[in-house]
Amino acid sequence: MPKNSKAKIAANNRYNQKNYDHINIAVKKGDKEIIKAHAEKHGESINGFVKRAIKETMTNDNKTGKKIDLDLSSLLDGW
């Protein structure tokens, strides 16, 4: 399969910068592989697993009455 052209890569990068925020997390050495194995066991990427974990935690926090400083419910709609 041919590699993407420089123009295609540049277009993808511009799209991603315009449409996505990025969150970087740090985990202890070795934990990444544990997280990756867990995600793959459930048919997910690491990114998909982390997004699901955030969504489920935020939903649970809202149900249990924990105070959340920001109304982040709109974030959950697109997930």
LUMVEXTOR-733035 format. One record per residue: residue number from 1; x, y, z of N, C-alpha, C in turn. Coordinates in pm, 1 decimal. Example, Ala and Ser with C-alpha at 12.3 -4.5 7.8 and 13.67 -1.06 7.14 Angstrom:
BEGIN
+-----+----------+----------+----------+----------+----------+----------+----------+----------+----------+
!   i !     n_xx !     n_yy !     n_zz !    ca_xx !    ca_yy !    ca_zz !     c_xx !     c_yy !     c_zz !
+-----+----------+----------+----------+----------+----------+----------+----------+----------+----------+
!   1 !   1319.0 !   -569.0 !    780.0 !   1230.0 !   -450.0 !    780.0 !   1320.0 !   -330.0 !    780.0 !
!   2 !   1285.0 !   -225.0 !    708.0 !   1367.0 !   -106.0 !    714.0 !   1290.0 !      3.0 !    787.0 !
+-----+----------+----------+----------+----------+----------+----------+----------+----------+----------+
//
This chain:
BEGIN
+-----+----------+----------+----------+----------+----------+----------+----------+----------+----------+
!   i !     n_xx !     n_yy !     n_zz !    ca_xx !    ca_yy !    ca_zz !     c_xx !     c_yy !     c_zz !
+-----+----------+----------+----------+----------+----------+----------+----------+----------+----------+
!   1 !     85.2 !   -117.0 !      0.0 !      0.0 !      0.0 !      0.0 !     90.0 !    123.6 !      0.0 !
!   2 !     63.8 !    221.6 !    -86.3 !    149.4 !    340.5 !    -94.9 !    137.3 !    427.4 !     29.4 !
!   3 !    247.1 !    494.8 !     61.6 !    246.6 !    587.7 !    173.6 !    161.8 !    709.4 !    138.0 !
!   4 !    110.3 !    775.3 !    239.0 !     37.1 !    899.3 !    215.4 !    133.7 !   1006.6 !    165.6 !
!   5 !     84.7 !   1091.7 !     78.6 !    167.5 !   1201.0 !     28.8 !    187.8 !   1304.8 !    139.2 !
!   6 !    288.1 !   1388.5 !    121.3 !    313.6 !   1495.7 !    217.2 !    192.5 !   1587.8 !    227.9 !
!   7 !    126.2 !   1613.0 !    115.2 !      7.8 !   1699.4 !    115.6 !   -105.0 !   1636.8 !    197.4 !
!   8 !   -124.3 !   1506.6 !    183.8 !   -229.6 !   1436.7 !    258.4 !   -199.7 !   1440.7 !    408.0 !
!   9 !    -74.7 !   1416.4 !    444.1 !    -35.2 !   1421.0 !    585.4 !    -56.4 !   1560.9 !    641.4 !
!  10 !    -16.6 !   1662.9 !    565.4 !    -33.9 !   1801.0 !    609.3 !   -181.9 !   1834.6 !    626.0 !
!  11 !   -265.6 !   1789.1 !    533.6 !   -409.6 !   1813.9 !    542.8 !   -468.1 !   1744.4 !    665.9 !
!  12 !   -426.5 !   1621.1 !    690.5 !   -473.8 !   1549.8 !    809.9 !   -431.6 !   1621.5 !    937.3 !
!  13 !   -307.5 !   1668.8 !    941.1 !   -258.6 !   1740.6 !   1059.1 !   -337.0 !   1869.1 !   1083.4 !
!  14 !   -365.8 !   1944.2 !    976.8 !   -445.8 !   2066.5 !    991.0 !   -585.8 !   2033.7 !   1043.6 !
!  15 !   -647.7 !   1929.7 !    990.2 !   -781.3 !   1888.4 !   1033.8 !   -778.5 !   1851.5 !   1182.2 !
!  16 !   -681.1 !   1770.9 !   1221.5 !   -672.8 !   1726.7 !   1360.3 !   -650.7 !   1843.4 !   1455.7 !
!  17 !   -565.3 !   1938.2 !   1418.0 !   -540.2 !   2054.5 !   1503.1 !   -665.8 !   2138.6 !   1519.6 !
!  18 !   -744.8 !   2148.1 !   1413.7 !   -866.0 !   2229.7 !   1416.4 !   -978.7 !   2162.5 !   1495.1 !
!  19 !   -985.9 !   2030.2 !   1492.0 !  -1103.1 !   1960.0 !   1542.9 !  -1083.8 !   1879.0 !   1670.8 !
!  20 !   -962.3 !   1865.1 !   1717.7 !   -938.4 !   1781.9 !   1836.0 !   -848.5 !   1852.1 !   1936.3 !
!  21 !   -878.1 !   1831.6 !   2064.8 !   -787.2 !   1867.5 !   2172.3 !   -711.5 !   1741.1 !   2209.3 !
!  22 !   -594.4 !   1757.9 !   2266.5 !   -513.2 !   1643.5 !   2306.1 !   -488.3 !   1649.4 !   2455.9 !
!  23 !   -494.2 !   1532.7 !   2519.0 !   -464.4 !   1518.9 !   2660.2 !   -354.3 !   1414.4 !   2672.8 !
!  24 !   -244.3 !   1451.2 !   2734.6 !   -135.1 !   1357.1 !   2757.0 !   -137.1 !   1313.5 !   2902.8 !
!  25 !   -121.2 !   1185.0 !   2927.7 !   -113.2 !   1135.7 !   3064.2 !     16.5 !   1057.5 !   3080.6 !
!  26 !     64.9 !   1054.1 !   3203.0 !    185.9 !    978.0 !   3233.5 !    147.2 !    864.7 !   3327.9 !
!  27 !    196.2 !    745.4 !   3299.7 !    173.5 !    629.1 !   3385.5 !    308.2 !    565.6 !   3417.2 !
!  28 !    312.2 !    487.6 !   3523.1 !    436.6 !    421.5 !   3560.6 !    480.7 !    325.9 !   3451.3 !
!  29 !    612.1 !    307.9 !   3442.4 !    668.8 !    212.7 !   3346.7 !    599.0 !     78.5 !   3363.0 !
!  30 !    558.5 !     21.3 !   3252.2 !    491.2 !   -107.7 !   3253.0 !    339.8 !    -98.3 !   3255.4 !
!  31 !    285.5 !     13.1 !   3309.6 !    140.4 !     27.3 !   3316.3 !     77.4 !     44.1 !   3178.9 !
!  32 !    150.4 !    106.5 !   3087.2 !     95.7 !    125.8 !   2952.9 !     61.7 !     -8.7 !   2888.7 !
!  33 !    149.0 !   -105.4 !   2902.7 !    123.9 !   -237.1 !   2843.7 !      4.2 !   -305.6 !   2909.9 !
!  34 !    -12.1 !   -286.2 !   3041.0 !   -127.6 !   -342.7 !   3111.6 !   -255.8 !   -278.8 !   3060.6 !
!  35 !   -254.5 !   -145.8 !   3046.0 !   -371.6 !    -73.1 !   2995.6 !   -401.8 !   -116.0 !   2852.5 !
!  36 !   -298.2 !   -124.9 !   2770.4 !   -315.3 !   -165.1 !   2631.1 !   -375.4 !   -305.3 !   2621.6 !
!  37 !   -325.5 !   -398.9 !   2702.4 !   -377.8 !   -535.8 !   2700.4 !   -523.9 !   -538.2 !   2742.7 !
!  38 !   -558.4 !   -460.1 !   2843.6 !   -697.4 !   -454.0 !   2888.9 !   -787.5 !   -398.4 !   2778.9 !
!  39 !   -743.1 !   -290.2 !   2717.5 !   -822.2 !   -228.8 !   2610.0 !   -841.7 !   -327.2 !   2495.2 !
!  40 !   -735.3 !   -393.0 !   2453.6 !   -744.0 !   -487.5 !   2342.3 !   -835.6 !   -604.8 !   2376.2 !
!  41 !   -834.1 !   -647.7 !   2501.4 !   -921.7 !   -756.6 !   2545.5 !  -1068.4 !   -719.9 !   2525.1 !
!  42 !  -1096.7 !   -589.4 !   2531.1 !  -1233.2 !   -540.3 !   2514.7 !  -1256.1 !   -479.2 !   2376.6 !
!  43 !  -1164.5 !   -506.9 !   2284.3 !  -1180.5 !   -459.8 !   2146.5 !  -1163.1 !   -310.6 !   2128.7 !
!  44 !  -1082.9 !   -248.4 !   2213.4 !  -1065.0 !   -103.8 !   2207.9 !   -918.2 !    -67.5 !   2190.3 !
!  45 !   -897.0 !     54.1 !   2143.6 !   -763.6 !    113.2 !   2146.9 !   -743.6 !    173.2 !   2286.1 !
!  46 !   -621.7 !    213.7 !   2317.2 !   -598.0 !    281.9 !   2444.3 !   -682.0 !    409.3 !   2449.4 !
!  47 !   -683.8 !    483.8 !   2340.4 !   -760.2 !    608.2 !   2334.7 !   -908.6 !    581.4 !   2358.9 !
!  48 !   -963.1 !    480.1 !   2293.0 !  -1104.1 !    446.3 !   2310.6 !  -1134.7 !    405.1 !   2453.6 !
!  49 !  -1045.2 !    326.8 !   2512.6 !  -1063.9 !    283.7 !   2650.6 !  -1062.5 !    402.9 !   2746.1 !
!  50 !   -966.1 !    493.1 !   2729.2 !   -955.9 !    609.4 !   2817.3 !  -1080.2 !    697.1 !   2803.3 !
!  51 !  -1126.2 !    718.5 !   2680.4 !  -1247.7 !    798.0 !   2659.8 !  -1367.9 !    731.8 !   2725.5 !
!  52 !  -1379.5 !    599.1 !   2714.9 !  -1490.7 !    527.4 !   2778.0 !  -1481.3 !    539.3 !   2930.1 !
!  53 !  -1360.3 !    525.8 !   2983.5 !  -1342.1 !    536.4 !   3128.5 !  -1381.8 !    675.1 !   3178.9 !
!  54 !  -1345.0 !    778.3 !   3104.5 !  -1382.4 !    914.9 !   3142.1 !  -1533.6 !    930.9 !   3137.3 !
!  55 !  -1594.7 !    886.5 !   3028.2 !  -1740.1 !    900.0 !   3013.2 !  -1813.7 !    826.9 !   3124.6 !
!  56 !  -1773.1 !    702.3 !   3152.5 !  -1841.1 !    624.2 !   3255.8 !  -1821.7 !    686.8 !   3393.4 !
!  57 !  -1702.9 !    737.1 !   3422.6 !  -1677.2 !    799.2 !   3552.0 !  -1757.4 !    927.4 !   3567.7 !
!  58 !  -1760.4 !   1009.5 !   3463.0 !  -1836.7 !   1134.4 !   3470.3 !  -1985.7 !   1106.4 !   3485.0 !
!  59 !  -2035.7 !   1008.1 !   3412.6 !  -2176.7 !    971.5 !   3422.5 !  -2207.3 !    922.2 !   3563.1 !
!  60 !  -2121.2 !    835.6 !   3617.0 !  -2139.8 !    783.2 !   3752.1 !  -2132.1 !    894.6 !   3855.8 !
!  61 !  -2036.4 !    985.0 !   3840.5 !  -2023.5 !   1096.2 !   3934.6 !  -2150.7 !   1180.5 !   3935.5 !
!  62 !  -2209.4 !   1202.6 !   3819.0 !  -2332.0 !   1281.8 !   3811.5 !  -2448.5 !   1208.9 !   3879.2 !
!  63 !  -2453.8 !   1077.4 !   3866.6 !  -2561.7 !    999.5 !   3927.8 !  -2549.2 !    994.6 !   4079.1 !
!  64 !  -2427.7 !    994.2 !   4129.9 !  -2406.7 !    981.9 !   4274.1 !  -2410.0 !   1116.6 !   4344.6 !
!  65 !  -2431.2 !   1222.8 !   4269.1 !  -2444.3 !   1354.6 !   4329.9 !  -2312.8 !   1421.1 !   4364.4 !
!  66 !  -2201.4 !   1367.6 !   4316.4 !  -2073.4 !   1433.5 !   4341.4 !  -2072.2 !   1567.1 !   4268.9 !
!  67 !  -2022.5 !   1669.3 !   4336.8 !  -2019.2 !   1801.5 !   4275.6 !  -1910.5 !   1806.9 !   4169.3 !
!  68 !  -1949.7 !   1851.2 !   4051.6 !  -1855.3 !   1873.2 !   3942.5 !  -1856.9 !   2022.1 !   3913.0 !
!  69 !  -1739.9 !   2084.2 !   3912.8 !  -1730.9 !   2228.6 !   3896.5 !  -1776.9 !   2276.3 !   3759.6 !
!  70 !  -1760.3 !   2194.9 !   3658.1 !  -1797.5 !   2234.1 !   3522.6 !  -1909.5 !   2144.9 !   3471.8 !
!  71 !  -1996.7 !   2202.1 !   3391.0 !  -2099.3 !   2120.2 !   3326.3 !  -2036.6 !   2061.2 !   3201.3 !
!  72 !  -1994.1 !   1937.2 !   3210.2 !  -1926.7 !   1870.6 !   3100.2 !  -2018.8 !   1774.8 !   3026.1 !
!  73 !  -2148.7 !   1782.9 !   3052.0 !  -2240.9 !   1688.1 !   2990.1 !  -2239.4 !   1696.8 !   2837.9 !
!  74 !  -2212.3 !   1814.5 !   2783.5 !  -2207.7 !   1827.1 !   2637.1 !  -2093.5 !   1747.4 !   2578.4 !
!  75 !  -1987.2 !   1725.8 !   2654.4 !  -1876.3 !   1644.7 !   2606.7 !  -1917.3 !   1500.2 !   2585.6 !
!  76 !  -2009.6 !   1454.5 !   2665.4 !  -2048.0 !   1313.5 !   2659.3 !  -2133.9 !   1284.1 !   2537.6 !
!  77 !  -2200.8 !   1384.7 !   2484.8 !  -2291.8 !   1361.8 !   2372.7 !  -2222.3 !   1305.5 !   2249.0 !
!  78 !  -2099.5 !   1347.9 !   2223.8 !  -2030.1 !   1304.3 !   2104.2 !  -1957.6 !   1172.0 !   2118.2 !
!  79 !  -1961.9 !   1114.0 !   2236.9 !  -1887.1 !    988.9 !   2260.3 !  -1974.0 !    869.7 !   2239.3 !
+-----+----------+----------+----------+----------+----------+----------+----------+----------+----------+
//
